[in-house]
Amino acid sequence: MDTILVVNAGSSSVKFQIFAIEGDGALRRQLKGQVDGIGSRPRLRATGADGDTLADRAYPIESIADVAAALTVAGAWLRDERRITPLAVGHRVVHGGPDHDRPVPVDHGLVARLERYTALAPLHQPYNLAPIKSLLANLPALPQVACFDTAFHRGHKDVADQYAIPHQLYDEGVRRYGFHGLSYEYIARTLPKVAPEIAAGRIIVAHLGSGASMCALQGGRSVESTMGFTALDGLPMGTRPGQIDAGVVLYLLTTKGMRPDAVQDFLYRECGLKGLSGISNDMRELLTSSDPRAAFAVDYFVYRAGLHAGMLAAALQGIDAFVFTAGIGENSSAIRERIAEQLGWLGVALDRAENAKHSLKISQTGSRIPVYVVPTDEERMIAEHTLSVLWASRFNAKREKAS
């Protein structure tokens, strides 16, 4: 059976999933896995569609020193032990820049263009591109597709995407992009199936995880996002500050005498929940900690989520529903309850029993604004895009040959 391989590479792990292509073109998840601990304690883990363990093995540090090596190990396991040779590979790429509003086939020219945005997404972009470059070098005939987290937001009005700076910089690509687009796109496509009564309305979706943002949807399309030029903006995150006065950055550079690379590392790795609490970037640890700094970090996260919800409600000129998704949004009933309290002025009334059960709908029957919990699936979104691009490429090739 033909399959699609989905790859989501980070600095210390490579996550992968295999989707089988059914006879009607539908996709069925076969397995998912990851190689983590790259450069420290490498380990390959994989489970089947029903959750059964397919692999759990450790490797010497020197055998998996980087992302490319991790991909090689995962690929060998898929090929040699699972007898899987994918038809194509789809990749999550965080930043697509101003030129890409949809998934595209990969070639060397694309990689060179995308490398220009490494400074705008240093925690993601270089690691997203590493497996792409490895496959181009070692399996150049294997089709690859780049799927961008920025693409879903590219339909915003100019007034939403421009900063109040000279227009020349906008033309150079300095604009508000928005991120987590693959997640929001999946939610927008799923709502007509799970909550058709709200799907076409004005919806705020909160993608809350180690990386966190919120998006305003209207008619299934993104009209505003809390993130901007980079994935630093908006909500506070695990290690990123969220919204911050640009003057703070100037202060760090001038008064504190920090080098630009040190400021970048500070903003991406030492701020957010980690910086506020001084303890952890993990919301689960903060919620169970007795340290008042941990409690403050949680308070700050909730408060800022409420503020940004108000901004997005203004962008939509009203709100018809609120949706939680991603790691914290799907799993933390405590954070959902506290954010719902912040949204009481909008007409949100939470049903605590349904919230505790992680139900699809967690608001009371009489709540003016219904609230939902909808699990996201970025990997499936990537697989669907990859298959569509592959089919389109084959169709175009046949047409060109026929002409």
N, C-alpha and C positions, 0 to 999 in steps of 0.2 A: 504493500500500500504506500502511495506517495505521502510524504510528510513535509511539514514546515518546521524549521528550527527557529526558535525565538531566543535572542541573546540580550541580556541586560547586564552590562559589565560596570563594576565599580572599582574603587581603588584597591580593595582587598578581597573582592569576590567576583565571580562570574556566575550569574544565575541563568538558567536555560530551561526551556520547555519544548516539548515536541507535540505538535498537533497533526493528527492524521486527517487527510483530505477524503471525505466520504464521496460516494458516487454522485450525490446530488450537489456536491460542492461545499457542503457543510463541513465545519471543522470540529474534530473531537480531540480533546486533550488526552494524550497517551501517558505522558510522564512529565515530571518537573524535578529539577535538581539544582545544585550549585556546587562550585568549588570555592570554598572560603579559606581564610587564614593564609592568603597568598603572601609569601615571604616570611611567614612566621610558623604557623602550624597548619599546613595545607591539608584539606580534607574534602573528599568527594562524597556528597550525599545525594540520593535520588529516591523518589517514591513514584509509584504508579498512580493511575487515575483514581484508584480506590484507597489510596493512602498506604499501601503495602510497601515495605522497604525493598528497594531494588539494589541499592549500593550504600555503603557506609565504610569508607576506608581512608586511612591516613597515609600521607606521603612524606618523604624527607624534605626538609626545607629547600635544599638546593635543587630539587626536581621541579618545583613550581615556584619560581622566583618572581614571575610577573604575570600579567593578564594573558599574554599570548601563550605562555606555557600552560596556564590553567585551561585555556580553550583547547589546546592540543590534547591534554589529558581527557577532558570531557568528550572531545570528538572521537578519540580512540576508543573510549568506553562505549559510546553510542554505536560506533561502526563495528567493533570487534565482538562485543558482548551482547549488544541488543540488536545487531544486524539492521541498524537504521542508517540510511544514507539520505539526507534531506534533499528535497527538490530545490529548496531555496532557503535563505537565512534572512530573518528580519531582525533589525537592531533598533533599540531605543537610542535616540540621539537627543540630548537635552536641548541644544540650541541650534536652530536652523537658520538664524539670521533673517534678513529682510527678503531673501530671494526664494524661500521655500514655504509654501502654504499647503503642501501635501507631501505624502511619502514619495520617494524617488529611487530609481535604481542606482546602485553604487558603481562608481568608477574612480580612477585615480584623481581625476580633476575635481570630483565632488569632495573627496577627502581633503585635498589641498585647500579648497574653499572653506570647509567646515573647521579646519584647524585654526583659521583666523579668529574663531570665537572661543578658543580655549580660555583666554583671560576673562571672558564673561561667564564661564561656568567651570572654574578650575576643579571643583570636586567631582565633575561628571564628564565633561567633554573629552579630555584626553583618554579616559578609560573607556568611554563609549566607542571611540575611534580605534583603540588598540586591537580589538578582535577583528574589526573590519579590515585593517591593514594587514593583519596576519593572514586572513583568508584570501585577500587579494594576492598576497605573495605566494601562498602555498596551494591554493585552489582557485586560480584565476577564472576558471570556467563556471564556477558555482555562482548562480545569481544571488545577489545580496540587495536588500532594500533598507534604506534609512527612513525611520519613522520619527518625526520631530515632536517634542513636547510643546513647541511654540506654534505649530501649524494651526491648531484648532482656534487659536485666538486671532488669526490674521485678518478676520473679517471685521474687526473693530472699526468704528468711525475714527477719523483723524483726531477729533477732539478728545477721544479717549486715549489715543496712543502717543500723542505728542507731549513733549516737555516744553516748558516756557523758556526755551533757549533758541538761539538763531537757527533758522530753518536749514542752513547748510549742514548742521550736525544731524538733523533728522534724515537728510538725503544720504548721509554717510552711514546711516543705520543706528543712530543713537535715538532710540524710541522705546516705548513700553511694549514688550512682547507678551508677557504672561507665560506661565509654565504649567506643568502637570496636565497638559492638553490631552494626552492620550487617555488619562483617567477621566477627565470631564467629557471627552467624546464618547467613551464607553457608557458613562452614566446617561448622557443625552440619548444614546441609542437604546438603552435598556429601559428607561422610564415608560415608553409607550407600551411595553410588555408587562411591567410590574405595577405601574401606577398611571394608567392611561388618563385618569381624571386630571392629572396635573401636567402631563408631558408637554403640552403646547403652551403652558403658562409662563409666568415670571418666577424663576426659581433661583435661589441661592444654594450653591453646592459648596460644602466645606470639606476639602481634601486635607485631613488632619493626620499627619504622621511625623516622622523625624524631619521631613520637609513638609511644610504646611502652607496652604494658600486657600483662597476662596474665589469662586467664579459666579458671575451673574449670567444665567441662561434665559433667553427669551425665544420661544418657538424652537427650542433645541439648539440654538446657536449662542456662542459666547459673545456677550456685549461689553463685559468689563471684567477685570481680574485684579487681585490685590498685588500680584507680582509685576515687575516692570522690566527694565533693561537687563537685569540679572535676576537670579533666584535668591537674592538677598532681601528683597523688598517685601513689604506687607506684614504678615503675621510673624511673631517670634517663632523660631523653630528650635530643633534640638541643639544646634551649635551656631545658628545664624540669627542676627538680631531682629530681622524684619525691618519695619519702617524706622529710619533714623535720619536725623538732620545731617545734610551734607557737611555742615560746619563741624560736626564731630570728626569726620574724616580729615578735614583740614587741620583741626586741632592735633590729631594724632601725628600728622605729617610735619607740622611746623613746631608747635609748642613741645610736643613729646619727642620730636626728632626721629620718629619711626620711619624706616625705609618702606617704599611702596609694597614690596613683597611681604614684609612683616605685617603691614596693615591688612593686606589681602588675607594672609593666613589667620590673623586675629579675627577678622569679620566672618570668615567662613568656618572657623574651627573652635573659637574660644568664647563665643557670645551665646545668645539665645537662652534656652533653659539651663544649659551648662554654666554660662556666665552668671546668670541671675542667682542660681542656687549654690554654685560652688561645689556641687555634689555630683550631678549626673545630667546627661541630656536625655535620659529615658523617663518618659512620663510615668511609667509604672513604678519606678523607684521613688519618684518625687511624691506620688500620691500616698505611698506607704511610709514615707519618712516623717519623723517627728521634728526635724530641723525647721525652724521658722523660715529660713531662706528657701527651703524647698516649697513650703506653703506659699510664699510670696511669688515664686516662679510660676506656680499653677494659677494663682490669682491673676497674675499679669497676662498669662496666655488667654485665660477666659475673658478678661476685660478687653483685650485687644481684638479678640474674635467678635465680641459684641459691637465694638466700634466699627470694624470693617463691614459687618453685616449691615449697619446703618448706611454706610457709604454705598454699598451695592444696592440696597433697597432704593436709595435716591437715584442711582443710575437706571434702575428698572422702572422708576416712578410707581413703586408699589411692589408687593410680593405675594405670590400665590402659594408658595411652598418652600420648605427648607429641607435640604438633604445632607446627611452626614455620610462620609465615606473615608477610605484608607485606614491605616492601622489603628490610630487613636479613635477616629470617628466611628469605625465599625465595632471596636472592642471595649471602649471605655464608657460604660454607662454613667460613671460619675462625671466625666467631662461633658458628656452630652447633656446631662441634667443641669449642670452649672451654666453652660452656654444657653440652654433653653430659658433659664431664669433671666439671663441678660436680654433675651428677645421677647420678654413678656409684653413690653410696650408695643410690639408689632402684632400682638394677638396670639402668641404661642402659649399653649397650655399643655404641659407634658403629662403623659400617662406613665407614672413611675413603674407600675407593674409591667407594662409592655416594654418600657425602656430596659428594665432589668433582664427581660427575656431576649433582648436584642431583636425585637420583632421588626418587620418591615415598616409598619407605621407605629410610631411611639408617642403620638399626640393624643389628647383626649378627643372624644367624639365632638365636643362642642368647641374645640380649638379653632379660632378664626384662620390661623395659618397651620396647615397640617405639616407634620415633621416625619421624615422617613430615614431609615438606615438602609443604604443600598451598597453592597460590596462592589468594589471596583475590580477590573480585570484588564490591566494595561497589556498584559502578554497576549490575551486573546485579540485585543484591538490591533496589536502589531501583526499577529498572524493573519488576520483578515486583510489588513492593508497589504501585506507581503503577497498574499495570494492574488489580490486584485491587480497589483502592479505586474506580477508575473504573467497573468493571463493577458493583460493589456499589451505587454511587450511581445508576447507570442503572437497575438492577433496582428499587431502592427508589422511584425517580421513576415508573417504569411502574406499580408496585403502587399508589402513592398516586393516580395518575391513574385507574386502573381502579376504585378504591374511591370 
